[in-house]
Amino acid sequence: MSSAPARLRVGVISAGRVGAVLGAALAAAGHSVVAASAVSDASRRRAAELLPTARIAAPPEVLDGIDLALLAVPDDELPELVAGLAAVGAFRAGTLVAHTSGRYGLGVLDPAREAGCLPLALHPAMTFTGSDTDLPRLRGASFGVTAPDELVVVAQALVLEMGGEPVTIADELRATYHAALSHGANHLVTLVGQAGDLLRAAGAEDPAKILGPLLTAALDNTLRSGDAALTGPVARGDAGTVAAHLAAVAEHGPTALPAYTELARATADRALAARLLAPSGAATLLGVLARGQR
């Protein structure tokens, strides 16, 4: 099998933030996006802007006369979509069928495979706005790739054509892979939001100006050095400071208290394992955290 796919006729289900951008990336690589499903006004606008060559059709009709079906629906909708398309005989033997779910591997595509389709799981480790500003972000972004052995090179080639970097994920570990990304990216938004709220409570008019340089440096240091990048009162075992933090958060940002407490406990565990925090200091600190939750 060739290591690079030929020019493909692509159908996108649906033209949401992910599907429209990945479809546009495939079009930029020379493939032809011939059809897309788009129900909401927002998805129709995205299709018009990013997939101008695509006819808008219902999902079963999107699969007519194509070589690659890109299923870019939310995770929880994917099994029902695949089963429904199979039930109406929409899948055509020989069609590449790729989903963009991080959670699922190849099993969710079994109805398509039984119809003779070639299954792929291609999940971009990137957040999307659904506009053309997303396209440059795909350059160098990792894609979690799961494919049958005979299709691995095809899956990798498609990712490379979109500007991404393929990373092979075992089928049975897709949920673990996706949990890691969600924990790191989605929960980061919550964490930064809570920190901003507390800074506003402390009188800061522009929390982003304060947090931007600090968080950028912390992220860079962590990606390069791992747990060795830990700093601050928890890593130092400064239990008195942590106790003061708990009181302040409880008073001025109580909704952030459970997250602060749990993250402080997890940070103490990692600092202890990395030998940055002495066992005696950890015991005192964990006692403060336990009392702070009462």
C-alpha angles and dihedrals in degrees: 000000000000116000091226126051119240120239104301135203103230131203119193124207103210132008094217124133094288101035096049093049096045090046089053090049091053090048090051088054091057103267121127119240100206103169142016138177116233124167108163124064089245093054091047090053091049091049091050092049102038104023103036094156094055123101112222111240143152114274097261091051091048087067094057113114099351135129099204127035114198110200106197103166126128115284096251092052096050102083093049092046093052093045091048094050090049092048092058093044094246097142117091122206113255095026117132107233115194126178125198099213118129093200100054131063127190099304093079088061094055093110089055092045090051087056090056099264125142111239127218134170113207115172120178113218091218139098117240136211094186095241136105089264086076094063097076089048090063090065105104094356114139122244121201102229126196119171141144111274093255092054101043094099091049092051091047092048092052091052092048090050089055089053096255135123115241117227116187114232121187112242094240092051099053094104091051090050092049093046089055092053094044093047092050101041109025096040090046088065090054093046094050091044091054091047089051091050091053092048090052088050087053091055101262111146095196111034092171091061090055098041099041100074093035096050093041090055092044092051093047093048092047094050090051101038108020116204091354085077092066113123136157136067098312094053089046093048091239096162095172092058092047090051090053089049092052092052093047094047091047090054102039105024110017094164088064094052098089092049093046092049096047094045091048089052092049090047091052091051092051093044090051092049090048090050092240091117124049118233091242092052091047092053093053092045095049089050090055090049092049092051091046092062094056 
